[in-house]
Structure formats: C-alpha cells, structure tokens
Amino acid sequence: MKKLLMATPLVVLALVLVTVGCSKKNPTIPTDTTVDDNTAITNAVAASDWADVSDYGNDGSAGFAKDDPFPGFVHWRRRITGETRTAAIQFDSANTFATVTINKYFDGYFVVDNTNNGVVDTIVRPFRDHGVRYVWLRKIRDHWRIWGASPLDIATDSASTKVVIDSVRITGTSGPRPSVLFAGSTYFQTRRRDEMPIFDAGATVTVNVYGNISGASYPADSAWAFLHRRIHVGLDLFHHLRLPLDRVSGQPFVFTKTWTVADDSISVRPALRHGCVDMILGSTLFDTTHVSPKPYSAHLWTMPYIVVNTVNDSLPE
C-alpha cells in the first residue's frame, strides 16, 4: 500500500474507528462521599468507556479487504490536529439522576490518493467534524453510576452537501439482546445499558447501513460506507482495521458487512465495545482535482455493544 504524504507536518494524536473501542473492567467508584456531585460525575464518566470517542481519529494504519468492491488503489486517512471537548451536566429535581451532554469538535485534514498511477499525489482537505453523546447516571448509595448512554453521532460541521445515515440495523446470531435497530429519528435517545446490543463471544454480527445525501451541490454524487474495528493484539495494544462495507446491488446508499465477535480478541468479559460506521461523500473520495477539490463531508455513527460470557453477566459501567 502506498503511504500518504502531506506537505505540512501534522500533529498526530493517539485517538484512533471502527468498529470497536477497548474493553475495560468495571471502574472503581470512589468512596469519598465528600466529593461534590459535579466532580463525582465527571470522575465516573472519565473512568468509563461509555463516553469513549476512540472509534474516530487517525486511521492511517487501516487496511482494505482484497476481495471488496471498493477500489483497492484508493487510500485515505484522517489526520486530527486539534480537539475541543465540552461537557454539561443536568440534574433531576431529586438530584439522584443526571444527564451529561458531551460535545466534541475535531479539526484536521482528510488525505486521499485516488489515482492508480503509481505516484503519491495526495489531495488534502481541511475539515471540522462535530460529535455529540449523552450519558445517564444514577446516584445509588451516595455514588454516581453509569445508567445508560446514547450512541455517538459525528457529522461534518456546516457541510454544503450532507451525508445522512437514516438507520443502522445490527443483527447477531446469539446473545441476550442480539438484534437492535438504531433509527435516525431516535438515534440521539439515550438507552439503558441493557437496551444496547448484547452478544455472546461466538456470535456472528451483521451490520446493515441505510443512508442518503441531502442539499447536494452535485446531484449525481454518491457515498461509500466503512466499518472501523479495533483488534486486540496484546496487553493494551489494538490494531485499527478499516473495511469498506459491501454496497447492496441496485441500492446506492445501502451497505452491509458481517464479522465474528470472537475475531475481536476480547480477553475480558463482560466487555464494552463500540461499533462504528463511517459514510463519506463520493466526491470526497474520488474527486481528482488538486487545485479546488470538492469539499469533505462525512457522517459517522458509533454504537455501543456488549460481549458477555453468560446471560447473567453484569453489564460494564
């Protein structure tokens, strides 16, 4: 695979997409009841994978499946040069339930080499993507614990041509809750942990993505979807694998991909992971104009899922 080079050095942040965040044991909840609620909630969220955004970021090490219909000579990556994060906490009247709204902005460059000429001649586009996630917490015996979360939604800020994910259906072959539909109209709704997809370690999972584009400056434009996964390779090291989804024949904005949960090398269960689909505007990937390239536009949904040993496993916090 050709390396993608950029004329201006960029700061590389260790963020990593796709599907899959790292797994952790349940976090240790501080026992110091003198900590104020805002601090206790901030600590609980920071110690939990439910607020993880590592499915999105620098993905230059990602590879392609050789038998996929996506053109093998097209190579692309995001380079993140800056992040801005804010978190707002809202309490209920009894001060026993809280919702944390997390906003995160990603600034960087999208780099693509899409000419099959044997020469590294990349096109570089700046971008700003905006992500939103909600986290629920309940106060139980004077300690704030994670109760639920929304999927993470990331979209290009102020894109003239918007990539839209309408829905994602996740279907597994086994597990306590193997099939879940994430619909665009309810995507931001926070779900309890037991309402997320929950699979057995040996389950095979199929993701079906339904999307479109709106406000198109280029009516004939298209889109392509990718699946991001992180494979555990030992200790706390993960390999980021990015695979194009298969386009469903005759349906330009419908994509599918199947993988086996056991291939994610999950050594500790129950485990929380994040499955991410990444839909990118066709002209962002395939336009070959260097002087005035068509703009970057993308939409990503990162959906939490849980892998358990048995039906009665506790759920990760």
Secondary structure as UniProt FT lines:
FT   TURN            33..34
FT   HELIX           37..46
FT   HELIX           49..51
FT   TURN            54..55
FT   TURN            60..61
FT   TURN            66..67
FT   TURN            72..73
FT   STRAND          75..91
FT   TURN            93..94
FT   STRAND          97..113
FT   STRAND          123..140
FT   TURN            141..142
FT   STRAND          143..149
FT   STRAND          152..156
FT   TURN            157..158
FT   STRAND          162..172
FT   STRAND          179..183
FT   HELIX           184..186
FT   TURN            187..188
FT   STRAND          191..192
FT   HELIX           193..195
FT   STRAND          198..200
FT   TURN            201..202
FT   STRAND          204..214
FT   TURN            219..220
FT   STRAND          223..234
FT   TURN            235..236
FT   STRAND          237..244
FT   STRAND          246..247
FT   TURN            249..250
FT   TURN            252..253
FT   STRAND          254..260
FT   HELIX           261..264
FT   STRAND          271..281
FT   HELIX           282..286
FT   STRAND          298..308
FT   TURN            311..312
//
